[in-house]
């Protein structure tokens, strides 16, 4: 199956060759990535990974882990060389009304494992792998692309509305029509059961196809805040309810001139006047009003009116 134990150890990432440090490009050289740091696109990939999990769970009939790998911007020729000569499914998806194509890239082994699971098998690919795809495998790749179209649209929704759809009648064994120097953005997603060796699914965005959406890609996307765990929220509420706050009541606030204040001496009397109700304060906020009296032999205030409080009052 896609996650059977590997004889060469496990890894969470497919290795990519890493170039050493280089000087700034000379004038006239092409810039592979005109969109900056691509943080926004990485955020959308993380959203998309959550939507891909139930899709591949259903196809492979297994409880998978699904995550988004860091993005990479590569020349098309370099990406092809990285994949080698292994049989690969190149399923195109139309991106909006333009002629732009996004490529869903699947390893042949993963496609054949999904095909075996789809027809009731244990999700095992033939060994050795065939030299070409069967019509059933091509139909499965197209069906998978159609299923992924809606999650792709939903992932892009915070930035811009783009309609995705699988290109019908395309041969999944044919390479995309890209020049060797054309830059592509590689968004990679890992699939694995437990700690077993993962499989990877790539979605390639040609940089030229994303240029009409360049302004949207520079916008920072803020995800919906995650709902707090009930146990954590309950513990925090209990802790907050135990916080002690000073409560005081103000009987009077007389005002006298500064000159008289400087002339005060022992025995002088400052007259005050207050009504039957006095304000009751909690910290610096007014809680309400109450009547001055006694309770159990001690001075006390009986609350007669409470002020309306809101969360903004305590920020």
C-alpha positions as protocol buffer text, in pm:
chain_id: "A"
residue {
  index: 1
  type: UNK
  ca { x: 0 y: 0 z: 0 }
}
residue {
  index: 2
  type: UNK
  ca { x: 110 y: 365 z: -19 }
}
residue {
  index: 3
  type: UNK
  ca { x: 250 y: 352 z: 333 }
}
residue {
  index: 4
  type: UNK
  ca { x: 422 y: 15 z: 357 }
}
residue {
  index: 5
  type: UNK
  ca { x: 751 y: 12 z: 544 }
}
residue {
  index: 6
  type: UNK
  ca { x: 1052 y: 137 z: 352 }
}
residue {
  index: 7
  type: UNK
  ca { x: 1378 y: -54 z: 337 }
}
residue {
  index: 8
  type: UNK
  ca { x: 1580 y: 267 z: 324 }
}
residue {
  index: 9
  type: UNK
  ca { x: 1437 y: 442 z: 629 }
}
residue {
  index: 10
  type: UNK
  ca { x: 1159 y: 693 z: 665 }
}
residue {
  index: 11
  type: UNK
  ca { x: 1142 y: 1064 z: 595 }
}
residue {
  index: 12
  type: UNK
  ca { x: 877 y: 1329 z: 605 }
}
residue {
  index: 13
  type: UNK
  ca { x: 1008 y: 1503 z: 296 }
}
residue {
  index: 14
  type: UNK
  ca { x: 1113 y: 1410 z: -51 }
}
residue {
  index: 15
  type: UNK
  ca { x: 1468 y: 1534 z: -84 }
}
residue {
  index: 16
  type: UNK
  ca { x: 1526 y: 1832 z: -310 }
}
residue {
  index: 17
  type: UNK
  ca { x: 1874 y: 1938 z: -419 }
}
residue {
  index: 18
  type: UNK
  ca { x: 1975 y: 2253 z: -234 }
}
residue {
  index: 19
  type: UNK
  ca { x: 2188 y: 2508 z: -411 }
}
residue {
  index: 20
  type: UNK
  ca { x: 2470 y: 2675 z: -224 }
}
residue {
  index: 21
  type: UNK
  ca { x: 2484 y: 3043 z: -139 }
}
residue {
  index: 22
  type: UNK
  ca { x: 2511 y: 3263 z: -445 }
}
residue {
  index: 23
  type: UNK
  ca { x: 2574 y: 3629 z: -515 }
}
residue {
  index: 24
  type: UNK
  ca { x: 2289 y: 3850 z: -625 }
}
residue {
  index: 25
  type: UNK
  ca { x: 2183 y: 3778 z: -984 }
}
residue {
  index: 26
  type: UNK
  ca { x: 2339 y: 3989 z: -1252 }
}
residue {
  index: 27
  type: UNK
  ca { x: 2138 y: 4246 z: -1443 }
}
residue {
  index: 28
  type: UNK
  ca { x: 1925 y: 4093 z: -1715 }
}
residue {
  index: 29
  type: UNK
  ca { x: 1878 y: 3753 z: -1548 }
}
residue {
  index: 30
  type: UNK
  ca { x: 1525 y: 3619 z: -1503 }
}
residue {
  index: 31
  type: UNK
  ca { x: 1360 y: 3633 z: -1163 }
}
residue {
  index: 32
  type: UNK
  ca { x: 1197 y: 3297 z: -1097 }
}
residue {
  index: 33
  type: UNK
  ca { x: 968 y: 3433 z: -825 }
}
residue {
  index: 34
  type: UNK
  ca { x: 812 y: 3778 z: -876 }
}
residue {
  index: 35
  type: UNK
  ca { x: 570 y: 3737 z: -583 }
}
residue {
  index: 36
  type: UNK
  ca { x: 797 y: 3792 z: -283 }
}
residue {
  index: 37
  type: UNK
  ca { x: 811 y: 3550 z: 10 }
}
residue {
  index: 38
  type: UNK
  ca { x: 496 y: 3351 z: -92 }
}
residue {
  index: 39
  type: UNK
  ca { x: 378 y: 3335 z: 270 }
}
residue {
  index: 40
  type: UNK
  ca { x: 20 y: 3380 z: 155 }
}
residue {
  index: 41
  type: UNK
  ca { x: 38 y: 3087 z: -86 }
}
residue {
  index: 42
  type: UNK
  ca { x: 197 y: 2873 z: 186 }
}
residue {
  index: 43
  type: UNK
  ca { x: -93 y: 2961 z: 415 }
}
residue {
  index: 44
  type: UNK
  ca { x: -342 y: 2854 z: 147 }
}
residue {
  index: 45
  type: UNK
  ca { x: -157 y: 2524 z: 105 }
}
residue {
  index: 46
  type: UNK
  ca { x: -196 y: 2458 z: 478 }
}
residue {
  index: 47
  type: UNK
  ca { x: -570 y: 2519 z: 442 }
}
residue {
  index: 48
  type: UNK
  ca { x: -583 y: 2295 z: 137 }
}
residue {
  index: 49
  type: UNK
  ca { x: -402 y: 2010 z: 316 }
}
residue {
  index: 50
  type: UNK
  ca { x: -688 y: 1985 z: 566 }
}
residue {
  index: 51
  type: UNK
  ca { x: -935 y: 1945 z: 278 }
}
residue {
  index: 52
  type: UNK
  ca { x: -722 y: 1685 z: 97 }
}
residue {
  index: 53
  type: UNK
  ca { x: -716 y: 1446 z: 392 }
}
residue {
  index: 54
  type: UNK
  ca { x: -1079 y: 1322 z: 369 }
}
residue {
  index: 55
  type: UNK
  ca { x: -1047 y: 1287 z: -10 }
}
residue {
  index: 56
  type: UNK
  ca { x: -744 y: 1058 z: 4 }
}
residue {
  index: 57
  type: UNK
  ca { x: -881 y: 882 z: 315 }
}
residue {
  index: 58
  type: UNK
  ca { x: -1182 y: 779 z: 109 }
}
residue {
  index: 59
  type: UNK
  ca { x: -986 y: 670 z: -198 }
}
residue {
  index: 60
  type: UNK
  ca { x: -724 y: 468 z: -9 }
}
residue {
  index: 61
  type: UNK
  ca { x: -966 y: 355 z: 264 }
}
residue {
  index: 62
  type: UNK
  ca { x: -720 y: 451 z: 540 }
}
residue {
  index: 63
  type: UNK
  ca { x: -678 y: 717 z: 808 }
}
residue {
  index: 64
  type: UNK
  ca { x: -397 y: 930 z: 668 }
}
residue {
  index: 65
  type: UNK
  ca { x: -192 y: 1220 z: 794 }
}
residue {
  index: 66
  type: UNK
  ca { x: -182 y: 1503 z: 540 }
}
residue {
  index: 67
  type: UNK
  ca { x: 40 y: 1810 z: 553 }
}
residue {
  index: 68
  type: UNK
  ca { x: 178 y: 2082 z: 329 }
}
residue {
  index: 69
  type: UNK
  ca { x: 551 y: 2093 z: 254 }
}
residue {
  index: 70
  type: UNK
  ca { x: 741 y: 2424 z: 218 }
}
residue {
  index: 71
  type: UNK
  ca { x: 700 y: 2581 z: -123 }
}
residue {
  index: 72
  type: UNK
  ca { x: 972 y: 2573 z: -389 }
}
residue {
  index: 73
  type: UNK
  ca { x: 1018 y: 2780 z: -705 }
}
residue {
  index: 74
  type: UNK
  ca { x: 1205 y: 2596 z: -979 }
}
residue {
  index: 75
  type: UNK
  ca { x: 1272 y: 2599 z: -1350 }
}
residue {
  index: 76
  type: UNK
  ca { x: 1052 y: 2346 z: -1525 }
}
residue {
  index: 77
  type: UNK
  ca { x: 1358 y: 2164 z: -1658 }
}
residue {
  index: 78
  type: UNK
  ca { x: 1500 y: 2131 z: -1306 }
}
residue {
  index: 79
  type: UNK
  ca { x: 1172 y: 1994 z: -1172 }
}
residue {
  index: 80
  type: UNK
  ca { x: 1158 y: 1731 z: -1448 }
}
residue {
  index: 81
  type: UNK
  ca { x: 1517 y: 1632 z: -1381 }
}
residue {
  index: 82
  type: UNK
  ca { x: 1439 y: 1598 z: -1008 }
}
residue {
  index: 83
  type: UNK
  ca { x: 1158 y: 1353 z: -1076 }
}
residue {
  index: 84
  type: UNK
  ca { x: 1372 y: 1140 z: -1304 }
}
residue {
  index: 85
  type: UNK
  ca { x: 1234 y: 896 z: -1560 }
}
residue {
  index: 86
  type: UNK
  ca { x: 985 y: 715 z: -1336 }
}
residue {
  index: 87
  type: UNK
  ca { x: 630 y: 680 z: -1466 }
}
residue {
  index: 88
  type: UNK
  ca { x: 435 y: 985 z: -1350 }
}
residue {
  index: 89
  type: UNK
  ca { x: 77 y: 1105 z: -1395 }
}
residue {
  index: 90
  type: UNK
  ca { x: 49 y: 1466 z: -1520 }
}
residue {
  index: 91
  type: UNK
  ca { x: -317 y: 1557 z: -1480 }
}
residue {
  index: 92
  type: UNK
  ca { x: -390 y: 1917 z: -1595 }
}
residue {
  index: 93
  type: UNK
  ca { x: -654 y: 2139 z: -1437 }
}
residue {
  index: 94
  type: UNK
  ca { x: -786 y: 2450 z: -1607 }
}
residue {
  index: 95
  type: UNK
  ca { x: -744 y: 2761 z: -1393 }
}
residue {
  index: 96
  type: UNK
  ca { x: -1025 y: 3008 z: -1452 }
}
residue {
  index: 97
  type: UNK
  ca { x: -1126 y: 3109 z: -1804 }
}
residue {
  index: 98
  type: UNK
  ca { x: -769 y: 3160 z: -1923 }
}
residue {
  index: 99
  type: UNK
  ca { x: -553 y: 2904 z: -2100 }
}
residue {
  index: 100
  type: UNK
  ca { x: -347 y: 2862 z: -1784 }
}
residue {
  index: 101
  type: UNK
  ca { x: -306 y: 2506 z: -1659 }
}
residue {
  index: 102
  type: UNK
  ca { x: -228 y: 2381 z: -1312 }
}
residue {
  index: 103
  type: UNK
  ca { x: -68 y: 2035 z: -1298 }
}
residue {
  index: 104
  type: UNK
  ca { x: -166 y: 1766 z: -1049 }
}
residue {
  index: 105
  type: UNK
  ca { x: 141 y: 1541 z: -1034 }
}
residue {
  index: 106
  type: UNK
  ca { x: 107 y: 1188 z: -896 }
}
residue {
  index: 107
  type: UNK
  ca { x: 362 y: 908 z: -867 }
}
residue {
  index: 108
  type: UNK
  ca { x: 258 y: 601 z: -1067 }
}
residue {
  index: 109
  type: UNK
  ca { x: 285 y: 384 z: -756 }
}
residue {
  index: 110
  type: UNK
  ca { x: 34 y: 603 z: -571 }
}
residue {
  index: 111
  type: UNK
  ca { x: -207 y: 604 z: -866 }
}
residue {
  index: 112
  type: UNK
  ca { x: -199 y: 224 z: -892 }
}
residue {
  index: 113
  type: UNK
  ca { x: -243 y: 182 z: -516 }
}
residue {
  index: 114
  type: UNK
  ca { x: -550 y: 406 z: -527 }
}
residue {
  index: 115
  type: UNK
  ca { x: -680 y: 212 z: -826 }
}
residue {
  index: 116
  type: UNK
  ca { x: -638 y: -120 z: -643 }
}
residue {
  index: 117
  type: UNK
  ca { x: -815 y: 18 z: -332 }
}
residue {
  index: 118
  type: UNK
  ca { x: -1093 y: 165 z: -550 }
}
residue {
  index: 119
  type: UNK
  ca { x: -1175 y: -179 z: -689 }
}
residue {
  index: 120
  type: UNK
  ca { x: -1178 y: -339 z: -343 }
}
residue {
  index: 121
  type: UNK
  ca { x: -816 y: -449 z: -309 }
}
residue {
  index: 122
  type: UNK
  ca { x: -570 y: -385 z: -28 }
}
residue {
  index: 123
  type: UNK
  ca { x: -420 y: -81 z: -196 }
}
residue {
  index: 124
  type: UNK
  ca { x: -114 y: -256 z: -337 }
}
residue {
  index: 125
  type: UNK
  ca { x: 63 y: -154 z: -656 }
}
residue {
  index: 126
  type: UNK
  ca { x: 202 y: -419 z: -893 }
}
residue {
  index: 127
  type: UNK
  ca { x: 572 y: -496 z: -867 }
}
residue {
  index: 128
  type: UNK
  ca { x: 736 y: -414 z: -1099 }
}
residue {
  index: 129
  type: UNK
  ca { x: 538 y: -108 z: -1206 }
}
residue {
  index: 130
  type: UNK
  ca { x: 400 y: -109 z: -1562 }
}
residue {
  index: 131
  type: UNK
  ca { x: 557 y: 103 z: -1835 }
}
residue {
  index: 132
  type: UNK
  ca { x: 234 y: 293 z: -1905 }
}
residue {
  index: 133
  type: UNK
  ca { x: -102 y: 376 z: -1749 }
}
residue {
  index: 134
  type: UNK
  ca { x: -418 y: 179 z: -1821 }
}
residue {
  index: 135
  type: UNK
  ca { x: -740 y: 359 z: -1924 }
}
residue {
  index: 136
  type: UNK
  ca { x: -875 y: 287 z: -1575 }
}
residue {
  index: 137
  type: UNK
  ca { x: -576 y: 464 z: -1417 }
}
residue {
  index: 138
  type: UNK
  ca { x: -624 y: 765 z: -1645 }
}
residue {
  index: 139
  type: UNK
  ca { x: -993 y: 779 z: -1556 }
}
residue {
  index: 140
  type: UNK
  ca { x: -908 y: 766 z: -1184 }
}
residue {
  index: 141
  type: UNK
  ca { x: -658 y: 1053 z: -1218 }
}
residue {
  index: 142
  type: UNK
  ca { x: -921 y: 1263 z: -1394 }
}
residue {
  index: 143
  type: UNK
  ca { x: -1181 y: 1180 z: -1131 }
}
residue {
  index: 144
  type: UNK
  ca { x: -938 y: 1272 z: -854 }
}
residue {
  index: 145
  type: UNK
  ca { x: -862 y: 1605 z: -1024 }
}
residue {
  index: 146
  type: UNK
  ca { x: -1233 y: 1685 z: -1047 }
}
residue {
  index: 147
  type: UNK
  ca { x: -1272 y: 1605 z: -678 }
}
residue {
  index: 148
  type: UNK
  ca { x: -980 y: 1833 z: -587 }
}
residue {
  index: 149
  type: UNK
  ca { x: -1122 y: 2125 z: -786 }
}
residue {
  index: 150
  type: UNK
  ca { x: -1368 y: 2234 z: -516 }
}
residue {
  index: 151
  type: UNK
  ca { x: -1114 y: 2229 z: -229 }
}
residue {
  index: 152
  type: UNK
  ca { x: -877 y: 2430 z: -450 }
}
residue {
  index: 153
  type: UNK
  ca { x: -1145 y: 2692 z: -512 }
}
residue {
  index: 154
  type: UNK
  ca { x: -1226 y: 2706 z: -141 }
}
residue {
  index: 155
  type: UNK
  ca { x: -858 y: 2747 z: -49 }
}
residue {
  index: 156
  type: UNK
  ca { x: -821 y: 3041 z: -289 }
}
residue {
  index: 157
  type: UNK
  ca { x: -1151 y: 3200 z: -185 }
}
residue {
  index: 158
  type: UNK
  ca { x: -1000 y: 3437 z: 78 }
}
residue {
  index: 159
  type: UNK
  ca { x: -783 y: 3593 z: -195 }
}
residue {
  index: 160
  type: UNK
  ca { x: -969 y: 3565 z: -522 }
}
residue {
  index: 161
  type: UNK
  ca { x: -1232 y: 3352 z: -691 }
}
residue {
  index: 162
  type: UNK
  ca { x: -1078 y: 3105 z: -934 }
}
residue {
  index: 163
  type: UNK
  ca { x: -1266 y: 2816 z: -1093 }
}
residue {
  index: 164
  type: UNK
  ca { x: -1066 y: 2493 z: -1130 }
}
residue {
  index: 165
  type: UNK
  ca { x: -1171 y: 2196 z: -1341 }
}
residue {
  index: 166
  type: UNK
  ca { x: -1000 y: 1885 z: -1473 }
}
residue {
  index: 167
  type: UNK
  ca { x: -908 y: 1899 z: -1840 }
}
residue {
  index: 168
  type: UNK
  ca { x: -1099 y: 1614 z: -2003 }
}
residue {
  index: 169
  type: UNK
  ca { x: -938 y: 1392 z: -2262 }
}
residue {
  index: 170
  type: UNK
  ca { x: -584 y: 1483 z: -2160 }
}
residue {
  index: 171
  type: UNK
  ca { x: -321 y: 1209 z: -2157 }
}
residue {
  index: 172
  type: UNK
  ca { x: -177 y: 1186 z: -1808 }
}
residue {
  index: 173
  type: UNK
  ca { x: 147 y: 1047 z: -1951 }
}
residue {
  index: 174
  type: UNK
  ca { x: 212 y: 1364 z: -2157 }
}
residue {
  index: 175
  type: UNK
  ca { x: 437 y: 1635 z: -2018 }
}
residue {
  index: 176
  type: UNK
  ca { x: 292 y: 1986 z: -1972 }
}
residue {
  index: 177
  type: UNK
  ca { x: 361 y: 2229 z: -2255 }
}
residue {
  index: 178
  type: UNK
  ca { x: 622 y: 2435 z: -2074 }
}
residue {
  index: 179
  type: UNK
  ca { x: 961 y: 2561 z: -2184 }
}
residue {
  index: 180
  type: UNK
  ca { x: 1261 y: 2442 z: -1988 }
}
residue {
  index: 181
  type: UNK
  ca { x: 1330 y: 2788 z: -1842 }
}
residue {
  index: 182
  type: UNK
  ca { x: 967 y: 2851 z: -1741 }
}
residue {
  index: 183
  type: UNK
  ca { x: 945 y: 2891 z: -1361 }
}
residue {
  index: 184
  type: UNK
  ca { x: 691 y: 2687 z: -1167 }
}
residue {
  index: 185
  type: UNK
  ca { x: 582 y: 2704 z: -803 }
}
residue {
  index: 186
  type: UNK
  ca { x: 583 y: 2356 z: -652 }
}
residue {
  index: 187
  type: UNK
  ca { x: 326 y: 2302 z: -378 }
}
residue {
  index: 188
  type: UNK
  ca { x: 379 y: 1959 z: -224 }
}
residue {
  index: 189
  type: UNK
  ca { x: 155 y: 1759 z: 8 }
}
residue {
  index: 190
  type: UNK
  ca { x: 257 y: 1456 z: 211 }
}
residue {
  index: 191
  type: UNK
  ca { x: 33 y: 1155 z: 281 }
}
residue {
  index: 192
  type: UNK
  ca { x: 118 y: 889 z: 539 }
}
residue {
  index: 193
  type: UNK
  ca { x: -29 y: 637 z: 781 }
}
residue {
  index: 194
  type: UNK
  ca { x: 124 y: 682 z: 1124 }
}
residue {
  index: 195
  type: UNK
  ca { x: 501 y: 697 z: 1106 }
}
residue {
  index: 196
  type: UNK
  ca { x: 533 y: 500 z: 783 }
}
residue {
  index: 197
  type: UNK
  ca { x: 705 y: 628 z: 473 }
}
residue {
  index: 198
  type: UNK
  ca { x: 493 y: 901 z: 311 }
}
residue {
  index: 199
  type: UNK
  ca { x: 383 y: 946 z: -47 }
}
residue {
  index: 200
  type: UNK
  ca { x: 376 y: 1291 z: -206 }
}
residue {
  index: 201
  type: UNK
  ca { x: 133 y: 1476 z: -430 }
}
residue {
  index: 202
  type: UNK
  ca { x: 245 y: 1789 z: -615 }
}
residue {
  index: 203
  type: UNK
  ca { x: 37 y: 2073 z: -753 }
}
residue {
  index: 204
  type: UNK
  ca { x: 239 y: 2287 z: -993 }
}
residue {
  index: 205
  type: UNK
  ca { x: 149 y: 2649 z: -1061 }
}
residue {
  index: 206
  type: UNK
  ca { x: 328 y: 2803 z: -1360 }
}
residue {
  index: 207
  type: UNK
  ca { x: 443 y: 3149 z: -1251 }
}
residue {
  index: 208
  type: UNK
  ca { x: 296 y: 3295 z: -1571 }
}
residue {
  index: 209
  type: UNK
  ca { x: -48 y: 3158 z: -1473 }
}
residue {
  index: 210
  type: UNK
  ca { x: -34 y: 3333 z: -1133 }
}
residue {
  index: 211
  type: UNK
  ca { x: 78 y: 3676 z: -1259 }
}
residue {
  index: 212
  type: UNK
  ca { x: -284 y: 3801 z: -1304 }
}
residue {
  index: 213
  type: UNK
  ca { x: -330 y: 3726 z: -932 }
}
residue {
  index: 214
  type: UNK
  ca { x: -2 y: 3882 z: -818 }
}
residue {
  index: 215
  type: UNK
  ca { x: -172 y: 4158 z: -618 }
}
residue {
  index: 216
  type: UNK
  ca { x: -385 y: 3904 z: -429 }
}
residue {
  index: 217
  type: UNK
  ca { x: -80 y: 3692 z: -347 }
}
residue {
  index: 218
  type: UNK
  ca { x: 81 y: 3982 z: -159 }
}
residue {
  index: 219
  type: UNK
  ca { x: -221 y: 4012 z: 75 }
}
residue {
  index: 220
  type: UNK
  ca { x: -177 y: 3854 z: 416 }
}
residue {
  index: 221
  type: UNK
  ca { x: -449 y: 3598 z: 489 }
}
residue {
  index: 222
  type: UNK
  ca { x: -572 y: 3557 z: 844 }
}
residue {
  index: 223
  type: UNK
  ca { x: -724 y: 3219 z: 916 }
}
residue {
  index: 224
  type: UNK
  ca { x: -1035 y: 3168 z: 1126 }
}
residue {
  index: 225
  type: UNK
  ca { x: -929 y: 3145 z: 1491 }
}
residue {
  index: 226
  type: UNK
  ca { x: -936 y: 2790 z: 1616 }
}
residue {
  index: 227
  type: UNK
  ca { x: -1201 y: 2705 z: 1872 }
}
residue {
  index: 228
  type: UNK
  ca { x: -1053 y: 2679 z: 2221 }
}
residue {
  index: 229
  type: UNK
  ca { x: -1059 y: 2336 z: 2381 }
}
residue {
  index: 230
  type: UNK
  ca { x: -1346 y: 2310 z: 2634 }
}
residue {
  index: 231
  type: UNK
  ca { x: -1121 y: 2175 z: 2910 }
}
residue {
  index: 232
  type: UNK
  ca { x: -872 y: 2459 z: 2866 }
}
residue {
  index: 233
  type: UNK
  ca { x: -1150 y: 2720 z: 2854 }
}
residue {
  index: 234
  type: UNK
  ca { x: -1311 y: 2574 z: 3169 }
}
residue {
  index: 235
  type: UNK
  ca { x: -981 y: 2584 z: 3359 }
}
residue {
  index: 236
  type: UNK
  ca { x: -915 y: 2942 z: 3249 }
}
residue {
  index: 237
  type: UNK
  ca { x: -1265 y: 3046 z: 3357 }
}
residue {
  index: 238
  type: UNK
  ca { x: -1217 y: 2895 z: 3703 }
}
residue {
  index: 239
  type: UNK
  ca { x: -884 y: 3073 z: 3739 }
}
residue {
  index: 240
  type: UNK
  ca { x: -1031 y: 3408 z: 3634 }
}
residue {
  index: 241
  type: UNK
  ca { x: -1324 y: 3368 z: 3872 }
}
residue {
  index: 242
  type: UNK
  ca { x: -1075 y: 3342 z: 4162 }
}
residue {
  index: 243
  type: UNK
  ca { x: -910 y: 3679 z: 4088 }
}
residue {
  index: 244
  type: UNK
  ca { x: -962 y: 3929 z: 4373 }
}
residue {
  index: 245
  type: UNK
  ca { x: -1062 y: 4287 z: 4287 }
}
residue {
  index: 246
  type: UNK
  ca { x: -1084 y: 4586 z: 4525 }
}
residue {
  index: 247
  type: UNK
  ca { x: -1442 y: 4703 z: 4589 }
}
residue {
  index: 248
  type: UNK
  ca { x: -1502 y: 5049 z: 4740 }
}
residue {
  index: 249
  type: UNK
  ca { x: -1782 y: 5294 z: 4780 }
}
residue {
  index: 250
  type: UNK
  ca { x: -1745 y: 5671 z: 4756 }
}
residue {
  index: 251
  type: UNK
  ca { x: -1950 y: 5855 z: 5020 }
}
residue {
  index: 252
  type: UNK
  ca { x: -1855 y: 6205 z: 4908 }
}
residue {
  index: 253
  type: UNK
  ca { x: -1602 y: 6397 z: 4702 }
}
residue {
  index: 254
  type: UNK
  ca { x: -1586 y: 6748 z: 4849 }
}
residue {
  index: 255
  type: UNK
  ca { x: -1403 y: 7021 z: 4660 }
}
residue {
  index: 256
  type: UNK
  ca { x: -1217 y: 7302 z: 4836 }
}
residue {
  index: 257
  type: UNK
  ca { x: -989 y: 7578 z: 4717 }
}
residue {
  index: 258
  type: UNK
  ca { x: -613 y: 7522 z: 4723 }
}
residue {
  index: 259
  type: UNK
  ca { x: -567 y: 7823 z: 4953 }
}
residue {
  index: 260
  type: UNK
  ca { x: -801 y: 7678 z: 5216 }
}
residue {
  index: 261
  type: UNK
  ca { x: -637 y: 7335 z: 5180 }
}
residue {
  index: 262
  type: UNK
  ca { x: -300 y: 7493 z: 5268 }
}
residue {
  index: 263
  type: UNK
  ca { x: -451 y: 7663 z: 5574 }
}
residue {
  index: 264
  type: UNK
  ca { x: -600 y: 7346 z: 5723 }
}
residue {
  index: 265
  type: UNK
  ca { x: -495 y: 7252 z: 6077 }
}
residue {
  index: 266
  type: UNK
  ca { x: -590 y: 6989 z: 6331 }
}
residue {
  index: 267
  type: UNK
  ca { x: -951 y: 7023 z: 6445 }
}
residue {
  index: 268
  type: UNK
  ca { x: -1079 y: 7185 z: 6125 }
}
residue {
  index: 269
  type: UNK
  ca { x: -1397 y: 7034 z: 5977 }
}
residue {
  index: 270
  type: UNK
  ca { x: -1461 y: 6974 z: 5606 }
}
residue {
  index: 271
  type: UNK
  ca { x: -1837 y: 6953 z: 5551 }
}
residue {
  index: 272
  type: UNK
  ca { x: -1962 y: 6679 z: 5317 }
}
residue {
  index: 273
  type: UNK
  ca { x: -2302 y: 6609 z: 5173 }
}
residue {
  index: 274
  type: UNK
  ca { x: -2423 y: 6281 z: 5022 }
}
residue {
  index: 275
  type: UNK
  ca { x: -2758 y: 6131 z: 4939 }
}
residue {
  index: 276
  type: UNK
  ca { x: -2906 y: 5799 z: 5051 }
}
residue {
  index: 277
  type: UNK
  ca { x: -2737 y: 5614 z: 4761 }
}
residue {
  index: 278
  type: UNK
  ca { x: -2364 y: 5609 z: 4695 }
}
residue {
  index: 279
  type: UNK
  ca { x: -2162 y: 5479 z: 4398 }
}
residue {
  index: 280
  type: UNK
  ca { x: -1992 y: 5140 z: 4432 }
}
residue {
  index: 281
  type: UNK
  ca { x: -1664 y: 5098 z: 4243 }
}
residue {
  index: 282
  type: UNK
  ca { x: -1474 y: 4782 z: 4139 }
}
residue {
  index: 283
  type: UNK
  ca { x: -1116 y: 4877 z: 4059 }
}
residue {
  index: 284
  type: UNK
  ca { x: -1167 y: 5188 z: 3841 }
}
residue {
  index: 285
  type: UNK
  ca { x: -1508 y: 5085 z: 3703 }
}
residue {
  index: 286
  type: UNK
  ca { x: -1848 y: 5178 z: 3843 }
}
residue {
  index: 287
  type: UNK
  ca { x: -2037 y: 4865 z: 3946 }
}
residue {
  index: 288
  type: UNK
  ca { x: -2359 y: 5040 z: 4049 }
}
residue {
  index: 289
  type: UNK
  ca { x: -2517 y: 5226 z: 4341 }
}
residue {
  index: 290
  type: UNK
  ca { x: -2629 y: 5120 z: 4687 }
}
residue {
  index: 291
  type: UNK
  ca { x: -2768 y: 5222 z: 5026 }
}
residue {
  index: 292
  type: UNK
  ca { x: -2529 y: 5279 z: 5316 }
}
residue {
  index: 293
  type: UNK
  ca { x: -2609 y: 5076 z: 5627 }
}
residue {
  index: 294
  type: UNK
  ca { x: -2481 y: 4798 z: 5853 }
}
residue {
  index: 295
  type: UNK
  ca { x: -2468 y: 4418 z: 5835 }
}
residue {
  index: 296
  type: UNK
  ca { x: -2355 y: 4195 z: 6124 }
}
residue {
  index: 297
  type: UNK
  ca { x: -2233 y: 4498 z: 6312 }
}
residue {
  index: 298
  type: UNK
  ca { x: -2016 y: 4623 z: 6024 }
}
residue {
  index: 299
  type: UNK
  ca { x: -2061 y: 4910 z: 5780 }
}
residue {
  index: 300
  type: UNK
  ca { x: -2205 y: 4784 z: 5452 }
}
residue {
  index: 301
  type: UNK
  ca { x: -2364 y: 4894 z: 5126 }
}
residue {
  index: 302
  type: UNK
  ca { x: -2675 y: 4725 z: 4987 }
}
residue {
  index: 303
  type: UNK
  ca { x: -2671 y: 4729 z: 4606 }
}
residue {
  index: 304
  type: UNK
  ca { x: -2983 y: 4883 z: 4457 }
}
residue {
  index: 305
  type: UNK
  ca { x: -2874 y: 4920 z: 4094 }
}
residue {
  index: 306
  type: UNK
  ca { x: -2608 y: 4759 z: 3873 }
}
residue {
  index: 307
  type: UNK
  ca { x: -2450 y: 4918 z: 3570 }
}
residue {
  index: 308
  type: UNK
  ca { x: -2448 y: 4727 z: 3240 }
}
residue {
  index: 309
  type: UNK
  ca { x: -2102 y: 4582 z: 3175 }
}
residue {
  index: 310
  type: UNK
  ca { x: -1947 y: 4464 z: 2849 }
}
residue {
  index: 311
  type: UNK
  ca { x: -1621 y: 4297 z: 2749 }
}
residue {
  index: 312
  type: UNK
  ca { x: -1492 y: 4632 z: 2620 }
}
residue {
  index: 313
  type: UNK
  ca { x: -1508 y: 4772 z: 2976 }
}
residue {
  index: 314
  type: UNK
  ca { x: -1230 y: 4539 z: 3088 }
}
residue {
  index: 315
  type: UNK
  ca { x: -992 y: 4572 z: 2792 }
}
